[in-house]
C-alpha cells in the first residue's frame, strides 16, 4: 500500500477555516470531527496533501501548534490489512528503526474506525524530502544502513521466519509474456494513441523482445532469502533529512518476499540512477551494499550479490506503469509518465551492463 510521504511533495493548499458544502469541505469537516472524537485533538488547521493510492492524506496542526499526519482510508473492506500495516511499522520502530510513530486513539487503537472516516494518525516528520531521485553522496550509505537495520528487525517478526527459496521464482516470465501480449493488443485496438500511449506501446514491445534474456538471467540465480519485508520500500517511502534517514514510512502488512528485490527496488530507484549517471550511481549502490551488510550481517551475501540481477528481471517482467493507460487511466499524469520512462531506461541499462555492474559488487562483497 503506497501513500504519499509525510513531507508534502508540492505546496499544499490549506483548507478554509469554514469549509463550504463541497466534497472536499465535507471531507475536511469529517476529518476534524474524527480528530476530536477519536483522538481528543482539536485541529487549528487541516491541509490536504498529495494523496496515495489507497488513502487521502492530511497535514494537521492542533491548537497547541503540534503537527500531525493523517491517513484517511477510502473503504472499510481492507481495514484488517491496514491495521496490520500500522502494526508492522510499530514493530519496526520498537526495534530501533527510524519510522514515524502512530498515535493511538482514546481507546488505545491504532486505527480510528468508529466515526464517519476510518483514519490513522501519525507523528509528522518535518523538513524532509523523499529518496526518490535524491540519493547522492553520503545518503547512499545512510539508506543502506537504515534498510539493513529494518530487515534485521523484520527477520524476527513472528509472521514468518526467513527461509531460502529459489531465486528464479522472483518473477514468472511465462506470465509476463502473456501480460505484454495482452497489453500490446489493447494498445493496437485503440483507434488513437496519445503521445505517452505511443511510447508505452513501443516500450512494451522492447520489453517483450528481451524476455528470453530475462529468462536466462533468472535461471542463473541461487537460492535467496525470503522473509517479512516492508512491502513497498521505494524512494517515496524513505524520508531524508540532510544526509540521514529521518523515517521509513507506509509499510504494508507483514508478508514474506525476496530480500534482494526490496534492496534493489530502493537502491535502483530509477530517477536516482539516471540523475547520477551510471558510474556515479554504481559507486552509490556499492556504498549502500557495504552499509547494508554491516547493519544486517546475518543476511546471506548472495542476497546482495544477486540484487541487481533480481531487480533487472523484476522490472523488465513488470507491465506497470506501461499498462496504466489501459488498466488504471486515472493514475496517468506527468509524474507517472516521467517515472515510467525512467524505470524503462534504468531496467534496460541494467540488462545491458549486468556483468560489469555485478563485478563491481563482487569486488566489495565476496561470496560467503
PyMOL commands that set and color helices and strands:
alter all, ss='L'
color gray80, all
select helices_A, chain A and resi 23-39+79-94+139-154+167-170+173-188+195-209+211-219+235-237+259-267+270-276+278-295+301-305+307-317+324-327+329-331+334-364
alter helices_A, ss='H'
color red, helices_A
select strands_A, chain A and resi 13-14+43-49+55-62+67-73+102-103+119-123+129-130+163-166+223-228+238-241+244-248+256-258
alter strands_A, ss='S'
color yellow, strands_A
deselect
rebuild
show_as cartoon
